[in-house]
Amino acid sequence: MIRKWINLAVMLAALSVSAAFAQEPLVFDTPEQEARYQQLTVELRCLVCQNQNLADSDAPLARDLREEIYGMMMAGQDNEQIKTFLVDRYGDFVLYRPEIKGNTLALWLLPGVLLAIGAIALFFTVRSRNRKLAAQRQEG
């Protein structure tokens, strides 16, 4: 009898926890509005996960930001106003493709610079080994 009550208590606790994390579905006026919302949440980065966009993240902050974006859309704000608000609040990091400007230049240039350095290092390493092999063949 006690075991049944314990099982019931555990099931009720699990149900209440899952209900706490449940999110009401968002209701849009038009399919275009929903597509716009989906596009925005894909273009914006989750600040907790960092490698996920807002659409894919399950983090509580991402959920809050999705609700904020929805509210701003329903209030009539356009995509640029929403992005500007989020950048002002969280910085350029919230954008997956930040604008090219002074403080984001490294984000855009660093991958190319690192790739060029790697290619140059590989070139000199291969050339050095080829010279050593040629010298060994001439000696032997």
Sine and cosine of phi, psi and omega as CSV:
sin_phi,cos_phi,sin_psi,cos_psi,sin_omega,cos_omega
0.00,0.00,-0.71,0.71,0.01,-1.00
-0.91,0.42,-0.61,0.79,0.00,-1.00
-0.88,0.47,-0.62,0.78,0.03,-1.00
-0.90,0.44,-0.66,0.75,0.01,-1.00
-0.92,0.40,-0.61,0.79,0.02,-1.00
-0.92,0.39,-0.71,0.71,0.03,-1.00
-0.87,0.49,-0.67,0.74,0.02,-1.00
-0.90,0.44,-0.66,0.75,0.01,-1.00
-0.91,0.42,-0.66,0.75,0.01,-1.00
-0.91,0.42,-0.68,0.73,0.01,-1.00
-0.90,0.43,-0.66,0.75,0.03,-1.00
-0.91,0.41,-0.62,0.78,0.03,-1.00
-0.90,0.43,-0.69,0.72,0.02,-1.00
-0.90,0.44,-0.65,0.76,0.01,-1.00
-0.90,0.43,-0.66,0.75,-0.01,-1.00
-0.93,0.36,-0.57,0.82,0.04,-1.00
-0.92,0.39,-0.70,0.72,0.00,-1.00
-0.92,0.39,-0.55,0.84,0.04,-1.00
-0.93,0.37,-0.53,0.84,0.01,-1.00
-0.92,0.40,-0.52,0.85,-0.02,-1.00
-1.00,-0.05,-0.06,1.00,0.01,-1.00
-0.93,0.37,0.58,-0.81,-0.02,-1.00
-0.84,-0.54,0.73,-0.68,0.03,-1.00
-0.93,0.38,0.63,-0.78,0.02,-1.00
-0.92,0.39,0.58,-0.82,0.00,-1.00
-0.99,0.14,0.67,-0.74,-0.02,-1.00
-0.94,-0.34,0.82,-0.57,-0.02,-1.00
-0.94,-0.34,0.47,-0.88,0.01,-1.00
-0.96,0.29,-0.58,0.81,-0.04,-1.00
-0.67,-0.74,0.37,-0.93,0.10,-1.00
-0.89,0.46,-0.52,0.86,0.03,-1.00
-0.91,0.42,-0.61,0.79,0.02,-1.00
-0.90,0.43,-0.66,0.75,0.03,-1.00
-0.91,0.41,-0.65,0.76,0.04,-1.00
-0.90,0.45,-0.63,0.77,0.04,-1.00
-0.89,0.45,-0.68,0.73,0.04,-1.00
-0.88,0.48,-0.73,0.69,0.00,-1.00
-0.87,0.49,-0.68,0.73,0.00,-1.00
-0.89,0.46,-0.69,0.73,0.02,-1.00
-0.89,0.46,-0.70,0.71,-0.05,-1.00
-0.94,0.33,-0.35,0.94,0.08,-1.00
-0.99,0.17,-0.54,0.84,-0.04,-1.00
-0.98,0.19,-0.25,0.97,-0.07,-1.00
-0.96,-0.29,0.63,-0.78,-0.09,-1.00
-1.00,0.00,0.63,-0.78,0.14,-0.99
-0.95,0.31,0.79,-0.61,-0.05,-1.00
-0.97,0.23,-0.31,0.95,0.02,-1.00
-1.00,0.02,-0.78,0.63,-0.06,-1.00
-0.97,0.23,-0.55,0.83,0.05,-1.00
0.93,0.38,-0.53,0.85,0.03,-1.00
-0.97,-0.25,0.16,0.99,0.02,-1.00
-0.84,-0.55,0.46,-0.89,0.10,-0.99
-1.00,0.07,0.13,-0.99,-0.04,-1.00
-0.90,0.43,-0.53,0.84,-0.03,-1.00
-0.91,0.41,-0.56,0.83,-0.09,-1.00
-1.00,-0.07,-0.25,0.97,-0.12,-0.99
-0.99,0.12,0.61,-0.79,0.08,-1.00
-0.97,-0.23,0.10,1.00,-0.03,-1.00
-0.91,0.42,0.57,-0.82,0.01,-1.00
-0.84,0.54,-0.61,0.79,0.02,-1.00
-0.91,0.42,-0.63,0.78,0.04,-1.00
-0.90,0.44,-0.65,0.76,0.05,-1.00
-0.88,0.48,-0.70,0.72,0.02,-1.00
-0.89,0.45,-0.66,0.75,0.00,-1.00
-0.92,0.39,-0.61,0.79,0.07,-1.00
-0.88,0.47,-0.67,0.74,0.04,-1.00
-0.91,0.42,-0.62,0.79,0.02,-1.00
-0.91,0.42,-0.68,0.73,0.04,-1.00
-0.88,0.47,-0.69,0.72,0.03,-1.00
-0.86,0.51,-0.73,0.69,0.01,-1.00
-0.88,0.48,-0.66,0.75,0.01,-1.00
-0.92,0.38,-0.61,0.79,0.05,-1.00
-0.90,0.43,-0.69,0.72,-0.01,-1.00
-0.92,0.39,-0.41,0.91,0.04,-1.00
-0.99,0.13,-0.04,1.00,0.08,-1.00
1.00,-0.10,0.17,0.98,0.01,-1.00
-0.98,0.19,0.56,-0.83,0.02,-1.00
-1.00,0.02,0.08,-1.00,-0.07,-1.00
-0.85,0.52,-0.68,0.73,-0.03,-1.00
-0.90,0.43,-0.63,0.78,0.04,-1.00
-0.90,0.43,-0.66,0.75,0.00,-1.00
-0.92,0.40,-0.73,0.69,0.01,-1.00
-0.89,0.45,-0.66,0.75,0.01,-1.00
-0.88,0.47,-0.68,0.73,0.04,-1.00
-0.86,0.50,-0.73,0.69,-0.03,-1.00
-0.93,0.37,-0.61,0.79,0.04,-1.00
-0.92,0.39,-0.66,0.75,0.04,-1.00
-0.88,0.48,-0.58,0.82,-0.06,-1.00
-0.99,0.12,-0.65,0.76,-0.13,-0.99
-0.89,-0.45,-0.15,0.99,-0.01,-1.00
1.00,-0.05,0.10,-0.99,-0.05,-1.00
-0.90,0.43,-0.31,0.95,-0.05,-1.00
-0.89,0.46,-0.41,0.91,-0.03,-1.00
-0.93,0.36,-0.33,0.94,0.01,-1.00
-1.00,-0.03,0.70,-0.71,0.09,-1.00
-0.95,0.31,-0.54,0.84,0.04,-1.00
-0.84,-0.54,0.99,0.17,-0.02,-1.00
-0.92,0.39,0.43,-0.90,0.05,-1.00
-0.90,0.44,0.47,-0.88,0.05,-1.00
-0.99,0.13,0.92,-0.38,0.06,-1.00
-0.46,-0.89,0.01,-1.00,-0.13,-0.99
-0.77,0.64,-0.75,0.66,-0.10,-1.00
-0.99,0.14,-0.14,0.99,0.05,-1.00
-0.92,-0.39,0.05,1.00,-0.03,-1.00
-0.86,0.52,-0.63,0.77,0.00,-1.00
-0.89,0.46,-0.61,0.79,0.03,-1.00
-0.87,0.49,-0.57,0.82,-0.04,-1.00
-1.00,0.07,-0.60,0.80,-0.10,-0.99
-1.00,-0.02,-0.52,0.85,-0.11,-0.99
-0.85,0.53,-0.68,0.73,0.03,-1.00
-0.86,0.50,-0.67,0.74,0.02,-1.00
-0.92,0.40,-0.66,0.75,0.02,-1.00
-0.90,0.44,-0.71,0.71,0.01,-1.00
-0.90,0.43,-0.62,0.78,0.05,-1.00
-0.90,0.43,-0.68,0.74,0.03,-1.00
-0.90,0.44,-0.68,0.73,0.03,-1.00
-0.88,0.47,-0.68,0.73,0.03,-1.00
-0.89,0.45,-0.66,0.75,0.01,-1.00
-0.91,0.42,-0.67,0.75,0.02,-1.00
-0.91,0.42,-0.69,0.73,0.03,-1.00
-0.89,0.46,-0.66,0.75,0.04,-1.00
-0.90,0.44,-0.67,0.74,0.02,-1.00
-0.85,0.52,-0.76,0.65,-0.04,-1.00
-0.93,0.36,-0.57,0.82,0.04,-1.00
-0.91,0.42,-0.73,0.69,0.01,-1.00
-0.90,0.43,-0.68,0.73,0.01,-1.00
-0.89,0.46,-0.67,0.74,0.01,-1.00
-0.90,0.44,-0.68,0.73,0.02,-1.00
-0.91,0.41,-0.65,0.76,0.03,-1.00
-0.89,0.46,-0.64,0.77,0.03,-1.00
-0.91,0.41,-0.66,0.75,0.03,-1.00
-0.90,0.44,-0.67,0.74,0.02,-1.00
-0.90,0.43,-0.65,0.76,0.02,-1.00
-0.91,0.42,-0.64,0.77,0.01,-1.00
-0.92,0.39,-0.62,0.78,0.02,-1.00
-0.91,0.41,-0.63,0.78,-0.01,-1.00
-0.92,0.39,-0.60,0.80,0.00,-1.00
-0.94,0.34,-0.57,0.82,0.00,-1.00
-0.96,0.27,-0.58,0.82,-0.13,-0.99
-1.00,-0.07,0.00,0.00,0.00,0.00
